[in-house]
């Protein structure tokens, strides 16, 4: 029996740059795909989109993986620190 394969959707744009009338549809479609178990790989500098649409955030700076975090376990300020300073937030 074949193993089910989840499709990975790659969105390489900042969703908010989509014309305003279309943005709610794109966000809804992304959330629908996510609810169906389809992985969403979003490359974005827009933290509002990242925290609104995704479960995890990864920061890469200068070609080096800084870290991965669940969006519910990290703040936007901590992610900004990862982006700017290239360091993981202090455990606390």
SULKAVEN-V320131 format. One record per residue. N is the residue number from 1. RES is the residue in one letter. BURIAL is # if it has 24 or more other ideal C-beta (glycine too) atoms within 12 Angstrom, else .. Layout:
{{N,RES,BURIAL} {N,RES,BURIAL}}
This chain:
{{1,X,.} {2,X,.} {3,X,.} {4,X,.} {5,X,.} {6,X,.} {7,X,.} {8,X,.} {9,X,.} {10,X,.} {11,X,#} {12,X,.} {13,X,.} {14,X,.} {15,X,#} {16,X,.} {17,X,.} {18,X,.} {19,X,.} {20,X,.} {21,X,.} {22,X,.} {23,X,.} {24,X,.} {25,X,.} {26,X,#} {27,X,#} {28,X,.} {29,X,.} {30,X,#} {31,X,.} {32,X,.} {33,X,#} {34,X,#} {35,X,.} {36,X,.} {37,X,.} {38,X,.} {39,X,.} {40,X,#} {41,X,.} {42,X,#} {43,X,.} {44,X,#} {45,X,.} {46,X,#} {47,X,#} {48,X,.} {49,X,#} {50,X,#} {51,X,#} {52,X,#} {53,X,#} {54,X,#} {55,X,.} {56,X,.} {57,X,#} {58,X,#} {59,X,#} {60,X,.} {61,X,.} {62,X,.} {63,X,.} {64,X,.} {65,X,.} {66,X,#} {67,X,#} {68,X,.} {69,X,#} {70,X,.} {71,X,.} {72,X,.} {73,X,.} {74,X,#} {75,X,.} {76,X,.} {77,X,.} {78,X,#} {79,X,#} {80,X,.} {81,X,.} {82,X,#} {83,X,#} {84,X,.} {85,X,.} {86,X,.} {87,X,.} {88,X,.} {89,X,#} {90,X,.} {91,X,.} {92,X,.}}
